[in-house]
């Protein structure tokens, strides 16, 4: 069975600590993230995945959910078929929760 096609934009925010940014880029290579997402998708998709720091994570959560704190994941759905969405991962929150 063929895996779904995926158009991926993988972004790393500038507000991440320099060392964390380098570590995230090393672990989250475009190839690895594409492979993970293709295995998770049920159909073709177009996704933007943005890794952000606490400042941007809090600003987006406040702006779109009216909650004034950084959250682990924000998802913005634009279309279900084909899947089109943006996912924002707040690296410091995800790291803290992973411990």
Secondary structure by P-SEA (a helix, b strand, c coil): ccccccbbbbbbbccccaaaaaaaaaaccaaaaaaaaaaaccccbbbbbbbbcaaaaaaaaaacccccccccbbbbbcccccccbbbbbbaaaaaaaac
